[in-house]
């Protein structure tokens, strides 16, 4: 199948790009996409929360007073949860939230997302994406010429400092290198703009799915 390529300068049609139907015309697989998105979201969680239990708090080895005869409640340690400076009852500990997903399943999910974006006319291929200057106004004008107002993810092959500066003040416009894109990024934006190099990268990366 062929994808329409648009020009970076005048935003008109600039040719066709032949791509694999196995990747860009795959059947929509919602359960697999959901699993891929959940895996990515879980992998972002730090899981670094930590509070001390009574076993982690220093001190409390000596019984504060004798068991009977004082008129007070019995106590075996001053580091219990009800004491000031004591440990937490259900102390939180670091954990790994990452989920396992087979590589081939992840590739199929990627291909299913890209195919659905094409079917919904939400994926635009451009020969190159650059801005004349590192100004937000320049990027807004370029996106408007392409027919986009906001909620756009721009996927480029290499890091572009001027493009990053132009996009950082736009809350609903993202710029990412093709190596860093994950399923959450693709489904989280209304429109995706990819360079030709990025499309070829995904086609090569997902060739064995």
C-alpha positions in Angstrom: 0.0 0.0 0.0 1.0 3.6 -0.5 1.0 6.5 1.9 0.7 10.1 0.8 3.7 12.3 1.6 3.3 16.0 2.2 6.0 18.6 1.7 7.6 20.5 4.6 7.7 23.7 2.7 4.4 24.2 0.9 2.5 21.4 2.6 1.3 20.0 -0.8 1.5 16.4 -1.9 5.1 15.4 -2.5 4.8 11.8 -3.7 4.0 8.4 -2.4 5.6 6.0 0.1 5.2 2.3 -0.3 4.7 0.5 3.0 3.9 -3.0 4.1 0.2 -3.8 4.4 1.0 -6.3 7.2 2.1 -3.4 9.4 -0.1 -0.4 8.2 -3.2 -2.3 7.3 -3.6 -4.7 10.2 -6.9 -5.5 11.9 -7.7 -3.5 15.0 -6.9 -5.6 18.1 -8.3 -3.7 21.1 -7.4 -6.2 23.9 -3.7 -6.3 22.7 -3.6 -2.5 22.5 -5.0 -2.2 26.0 -2.4 -4.6 27.3 0.4 -2.6 25.6 -0.9 0.7 27.0 -1.2 -0.7 30.5 2.3 -2.1 30.3 3.7 1.3 29.3 1.8 3.1 32.0 2.9 0.6 34.6 6.5 0.9 33.5 6.4 4.7 34.2 5.6 4.2 37.9 8.7 4.6 40.1 7.6 2.3 42.9 10.1 4.0 45.2 7.8 4.8 48.2 9.2 3.7 51.5 8.1 4.0 55.1 9.6 2.3 58.1 7.9 -0.5 60.0 8.6 -1.1 63.7 11.4 -3.5 62.6 13.2 -0.7 60.8 13.0 1.9 63.5 16.0 2.1 65.8 15.6 1.5 69.5 12.7 0.0 71.5 14.6 -3.1 72.6 14.0 -2.6 76.3 10.5 -3.0 77.8 9.5 0.5 79.0 8.0 -0.7 82.3 7.1 -3.8 84.0 4.1 -5.9 82.9 1.9 -5.5 86.0 1.4 -3.1 88.9 1.9 0.3 87.3 -1.8 0.9 86.3 -0.8 1.6 82.8 -1.4 -0.5 79.7 1.2 -3.2 79.1 3.9 -2.3 76.6 6.8 -4.2 75.2 8.5 -1.5 73.0 8.5 2.3 72.6 8.7 1.8 68.8 5.2 0.4 68.3 2.8 2.1 65.8 0.9 3.9 68.6 4.0 5.6 70.0 5.5 8.8 68.8 8.6 8.0 66.7 7.4 4.4 66.2 7.1 2.5 63.0 4.1 2.4 60.6 1.5 -0.4 61.0 1.4 -1.3 57.3 4.7 0.2 56.1 5.1 0.8 52.4 8.0 -0.8 50.7 9.6 -0.3 47.2 8.1 -2.5 44.4 8.4 -3.1 40.7 5.2 -2.3 38.8 6.5 -3.4 35.4 4.5 -5.9 33.5 5.7 -8.6 31.1 4.6 -8.6 27.5 6.1 -10.7 24.7 8.0 -8.7 22.1 5.9 -10.0 19.2 2.7 -9.1 21.0 4.0 -5.6 21.5 4.9 -5.3 17.8 1.4 -6.4 16.8 -0.1 -3.8 19.2 2.1 -1.1 17.6 1.1 -2.2 14.1 -2.6 -2.3 15.1 -2.4 1.3 16.4 -0.6 2.6 13.3 -3.2 0.9 11.1 -6.1 2.3 13.0 -4.5 5.8 12.9 -4.4 5.6 9.2 -7.9 4.4 8.9 -9.1 7.3 11.0 -7.0 9.7 9.0 -5.1 10.8 12.1 -1.6 9.9 10.7 0.1 12.4 8.4 3.4 11.6 6.7 5.7 14.5 5.9 9.1 14.5 4.1 10.7 16.4 6.9 9.5 18.6 9.8 11.6 21.7 10.5 10.8 25.2 11.6 12.4 28.4 10.3 13.2 29.7 13.8 12.8 28.6 17.4 9.6 30.4 17.8 6.2 29.1 18.9 4.5 31.3 16.4 6.4 29.6 13.5 5.3 26.1 14.7 1.7 27.2 15.1 1.6 28.5 11.6 3.1 25.3 10.2 0.6 23.1 12.0 -2.2 25.3 10.9 -1.0 25.0 7.3 -1.1 21.2 7.7 -4.7 21.4 9.0 -3.9 20.9 12.7 -4.7 23.3 15.6 -3.7 21.4 18.7 -3.2 17.9 20.2 -0.5 16.9 17.8 2.4 14.6 18.3 5.4 15.2 15.9 7.6 12.2 15.5 11.1 13.0 14.0 14.1 10.9 13.3 16.7 13.1 15.1 16.6 15.6 17.9 15.8 19.1 16.7 16.6 21.8 19.3 14.7 24.6 17.4 11.7 22.4 17.0 11.8 21.5 20.7 12.0 25.1 21.8 9.1 26.1 19.5 6.9 23.3 20.9 7.6 23.5 24.6 5.1 26.4 25.2 2.3 24.5 23.5 0.5 22.3 26.0 -1.1 20.0 23.5 1.8 19.6 21.0 4.5 17.0 21.6 7.8 16.4 19.8 9.5 13.0 20.2 12.3 11.1 18.5 11.1 7.9 16.8 13.1 5.7 19.2 11.2 7.0 22.2 7.6 6.6 21.0 5.5 4.1 22.9 1.8 3.0 22.6 0.6 5.6 25.1 2.0 8.4 23.0 0.3 7.2 19.8 -3.1 6.8 21.4 -2.9 9.8 23.6 -2.7 12.4 20.8 -5.5 13.2 18.4 -3.2 13.5 15.4 0.3 12.1 14.6 2.8 13.7 12.2 5.6 11.4 11.2 8.6 12.0 8.9 9.4 9.6 6.2 12.4 8.3 8.1 10.2 7.6 11.1 7.8 5.6 9.1 10.6 3.6 7.6 12.0 3.0 11.1 8.7 1.6 12.4 8.3 -0.5 9.3 11.7 -2.1 9.8 11.2 -2.4 13.6 7.8 -4.2 13.2 8.8 -6.3 10.2 8.6 -9.6 12.0 5.2 -9.1 13.7 
